[in-house]
Amino acid sequence: MLRIFTAAAPPFMKNGYLVADQRSDAAVLIDPGDEVDDLIARAADQRLVVQAILLTHAHLDHITGVAQAKAAFDVDTWLHRDDDVLYRAVEQQGLMFGLRVKAQPPVDRFYQAGQQLTVGGLTIAAHATPGHSPGGVCLEVRDDGATELFVGDTLFAGSIGRTDLPGGDYETLIRSIETVLFAFPDDTPAHPGHGPSTTIGQERRNNPFLSPESA
């Protein structure tokens, strides 16, 4: 079983995650945003050693805490290359919402197809799931045979990510969910970027945005 700590903060109430295995103090930080102070404090409280910052995509609410996280942990930031343009335009993204947002440190590493990262007892794979953004990914995190998904804004409990932002595409998003996420077993937990966690089976059966043919 994974050890998962989450926090959210206004204005976007976006979920950031601190994830560790059960046997070591190694951990990863997923999508640090405005809640990053809480996650940094939790890592210290739990005596976890964060070894990577993993981004599911580069919309501003998922990346505004990268600078603080890098200052705290001095580790690489990972992103899909197709979202690097969005990442570097975070200040302009902020203006769309009437917010002043600081530029973040450059991305250190880009996910590669078929690549697996090992952090302590965790094995992590980034699956390309474009649609909400061009370089959106969902992170498959495995520990002792258990698999959990961190799905960013691709899939929510009872909903899906918006596709009206630059680079979004509805048909692409639906295809990503049905071909990538729905390939996982029904009991696989899915932890989204906003709102409560769910399971793949729950969304396969009941999500009103997804076609009956995917059930």
Backbone torsions as a table, in degrees:
resi	resn	phi	psi	omega
1	MET	NA	141.9	176.1
2	LEU	-80.2	152.5	166.6
3	ARG	-98.4	116.6	-174.6
4	ILE	-121.9	125.8	175.4
5	PHE	-120.0	135.6	-178.2
6	THR	-132.0	156.9	176.8
7	ALA	-151.6	155.4	176.6
8	ALA	-143.1	153.6	-178.1
9	ALA	-147.7	152.6	175.6
10	PRO	-67.3	159.3	6.5
11	PRO	-87.3	-13.2	-172.1
12	PHE	-95.5	-14.4	-177.3
13	MET	49.1	49.9	-179.4
14	LYS	-90.8	136.7	-179.9
15	ASN	-77.4	122.3	166.2
16	GLY	-105.3	149.4	-173.4
17	TYR	-128.5	140.4	169.1
18	LEU	-115.8	121.1	-171.2
19	VAL	-127.0	129.2	179.4
20	ALA	-137.1	160.7	174.6
21	ASP	-86.2	-178.9	-175.3
22	GLN	-88.1	-13.5	-169.4
23	ARG	-110.4	-17.2	-176.4
24	SER	-130.5	179.1	177.8
25	ASP	-98.8	8.5	-179.5
26	ALA	-76.5	141.5	-176.8
27	ALA	-149.7	165.7	171.2
28	VAL	-125.9	153.6	176.0
29	LEU	-110.4	127.4	-176.6
30	ILE	-113.5	123.2	173.2
31	ASP	56.2	59.1	177.8
32	PRO	-69.9	122.6	177.9
33	GLY	-123.6	-138.9	-175.8
34	ASP	-68.6	-12.5	178.3
35	GLU	-90.4	9.6	-169.5
36	VAL	-60.6	-33.6	179.9
37	ASP	-59.6	-40.3	179.2
38	ASP	-63.9	-39.7	-178.6
39	LEU	-71.8	-37.9	176.1
40	ILE	-62.9	-42.8	178.6
41	ALA	-64.7	-38.4	179.8
42	ARG	-66.8	-39.4	177.2
43	ALA	-60.1	-41.7	178.5
44	ALA	-66.5	-42.8	-178.8
45	ASP	-62.5	-38.5	-179.1
46	GLN	-89.3	-0.7	-179.0
47	ARG	57.3	43.3	178.7
48	LEU	-93.2	146.0	177.9
49	VAL	-107.4	102.1	-179.5
50	VAL	-72.4	127.6	-174.7
51	GLN	-112.5	-6.8	178.4
52	ALA	-163.4	150.3	171.1
53	ILE	-108.9	116.8	-175.1
54	LEU	-112.1	124.7	-178.7
55	LEU	-107.4	133.0	176.0
56	THR	-80.2	-29.6	174.7
57	HIS	-168.2	-177.6	-167.7
58	ALA	-117.7	25.4	169.6
59	HIS	-68.0	149.6	-166.4
60	LEU	-57.0	-35.3	-176.3
61	ASP	-68.3	-16.0	-179.3
62	HIS	-98.0	-2.2	-173.6
63	ILE	-132.8	-3.3	-174.3
64	THR	-68.6	-11.9	177.9
65	GLY	-101.2	6.4	-176.8
66	VAL	-62.0	-45.2	-177.7
67	ALA	-59.2	-44.9	179.5
68	GLN	-65.5	-39.3	179.7
69	ALA	-65.4	-41.2	178.8
70	LYS	-66.3	-37.6	177.9
71	ALA	-64.7	-35.0	-178.4
72	ALA	-77.5	-37.2	-169.0
73	PHE	-116.2	-18.7	178.8
74	ASP	53.8	54.5	-179.5
75	VAL	-129.3	168.3	-179.6
76	ASP	-73.1	146.9	171.4
77	THR	-102.9	133.5	-177.7
78	TRP	-114.3	142.7	179.3
79	LEU	-155.7	157.9	170.9
80	HIS	-76.0	136.7	-175.3
81	ARG	-57.1	-32.6	-176.5
82	ASP	-69.3	-11.0	176.1
83	ASP	-104.5	6.1	-177.0
84	ASP	-66.2	-33.1	177.1
85	VAL	-62.5	-44.4	176.4
86	LEU	-60.9	-43.8	-178.2
87	TYR	-58.9	-45.3	-176.9
88	ARG	-73.4	-14.0	179.5
89	ALA	-102.2	26.4	-175.4
90	VAL	-61.6	-34.1	178.2
91	GLU	-63.7	-41.4	177.5
92	GLN	-67.9	-35.7	175.1
93	GLN	-59.5	-42.7	179.8
94	GLY	-59.0	-39.7	-179.6
95	LEU	-61.9	-31.4	178.1
96	MET	-61.4	-28.4	-178.7
97	PHE	-106.0	9.2	-179.1
98	GLY	71.4	28.3	-176.7
99	LEU	-118.4	147.3	172.7
100	ARG	-95.3	115.8	-176.3
101	VAL	-121.8	136.8	179.6
102	LYS	-82.4	148.1	171.2
103	ALA	-61.5	148.1	-178.4
104	GLN	-107.2	159.6	179.0
105	PRO	-59.5	149.8	-179.7
106	PRO	-58.3	150.3	174.3
107	VAL	-65.0	139.7	-179.6
108	ASP	-90.9	-39.7	-173.3
109	ARG	-137.2	146.8	175.6
110	PHE	-113.0	136.1	178.1
111	TYR	-60.2	143.5	175.5
112	GLN	-115.8	143.7	179.4
113	ALA	-58.0	131.7	178.7
114	GLY	80.2	-0.8	-178.2
115	GLN	-77.0	142.8	173.4
116	GLN	-123.7	133.9	176.6
117	LEU	-102.3	141.0	176.3
118	THR	-116.1	122.6	179.0
119	VAL	-131.3	107.4	-173.3
120	GLY	57.5	-126.3	177.1
121	GLY	-89.6	4.4	-178.5
122	LEU	-90.3	140.7	169.4
123	THR	-118.5	127.4	-170.3
124	ILE	-126.6	132.8	174.9
125	ALA	-127.4	136.8	177.7
126	ALA	-101.1	118.1	179.9
127	HIS	-101.5	124.7	179.9
128	ALA	-64.4	123.5	178.1
129	THR	-135.4	67.5	-178.9
130	PRO	-67.7	165.8	179.0
131	GLY	136.8	-53.7	172.2
132	HIS	-71.9	-38.1	171.4
133	SER	-146.7	161.8	-175.9
134	PRO	-61.5	-35.2	-176.5
135	GLY	-111.5	27.8	178.0
136	GLY	-63.3	141.4	174.8
137	VAL	-132.1	157.9	167.9
138	CYS	-114.3	135.7	-175.1
139	LEU	-98.2	119.3	174.7
140	GLU	-91.9	116.8	-178.3
141	VAL	-116.0	122.5	-177.8
142	ARG	-116.4	142.5	177.0
143	ASP	-151.0	117.0	178.4
144	ASP	53.9	40.7	176.8
145	GLY	86.6	-13.5	177.1
146	ALA	-88.1	137.7	-179.7
147	THR	-121.3	132.8	173.7
148	GLU	-132.5	150.8	-176.7
149	LEU	-113.4	137.6	172.4
150	PHE	-113.4	106.5	-160.9
151	VAL	-103.0	8.4	177.8
152	GLY	54.8	-134.4	178.9
153	ASP	-105.5	23.1	175.6
154	THR	-73.5	-45.5	-173.9
155	LEU	-139.2	137.9	175.2
156	PHE	-122.5	168.6	172.5
157	ALA	-66.8	107.2	179.2
158	GLY	79.6	11.3	-179.0
159	SER	-156.8	-176.0	177.9
160	ILE	-136.3	168.7	179.6
161	GLY	-68.5	152.2	177.6
162	ARG	-71.8	153.6	-178.2
163	THR	-127.5	16.5	-177.9
164	ASP	-97.1	5.4	175.0
165	LEU	-90.9	160.3	-179.4
166	PRO	-52.2	129.3	179.5
167	GLY	89.2	-5.3	179.3
168	GLY	-80.8	151.3	178.1
169	ASP	-152.9	120.1	-173.5
170	TYR	-62.0	-51.1	-177.4
171	GLU	-61.7	-38.3	177.6
172	THR	-64.1	-41.3	179.4
173	LEU	-62.8	-47.0	179.6
174	ILE	-60.5	-42.1	179.5
175	ARG	-63.7	-39.4	177.8
176	SER	-61.2	-44.2	-179.4
177	ILE	-64.4	-46.9	-172.8
178	GLU	-75.0	-30.5	-177.5
179	THR	-94.7	-30.1	-177.5
180	VAL	-100.2	-59.1	-175.1
181	LEU	-70.4	-39.5	-178.2
182	PHE	-76.4	0.4	171.0
183	ALA	-79.2	-12.2	178.7
184	PHE	-86.3	154.7	179.9
185	PRO	-60.9	155.8	-176.6
186	ASP	-58.6	-32.7	-175.4
187	ASP	-85.9	8.4	-179.7
188	THR	-73.3	121.3	176.7
189	PRO	-65.6	143.7	176.8
190	ALA	-127.9	122.9	-176.4
191	HIS	-109.5	110.6	-174.0
192	PRO	-89.5	172.5	179.6
193	GLY	-75.4	-16.2	177.7
194	HIS	-145.0	142.6	174.6
195	GLY	81.5	-171.9	-174.1
196	PRO	-76.2	160.9	173.9
197	SER	-72.9	162.4	-178.3
198	THR	-147.0	-165.8	173.4
199	THR	-129.9	159.7	177.9
200	ILE	-60.8	-41.5	-180.0
201	GLY	-63.6	-40.8	178.4
202	GLN	-58.7	-44.2	-178.7
203	GLU	-75.8	-33.4	177.3
204	ARG	-61.9	-38.6	-175.7
205	ARG	-86.2	-34.8	-164.6
206	ASN	-123.2	-8.9	-177.0
207	ASN	-69.7	118.9	-173.5
208	PRO	-69.9	-13.6	-179.4
209	PHE	-87.4	-6.9	-174.4
210	LEU	-109.8	145.1	-170.5
211	SER	-71.8	148.6	177.1
212	PRO	-58.9	-27.3	-177.9
213	GLU	-64.8	-18.5	-178.9
214	SER	-82.9	-9.3	-176.9
215	ALA	-74.7	NA	NA
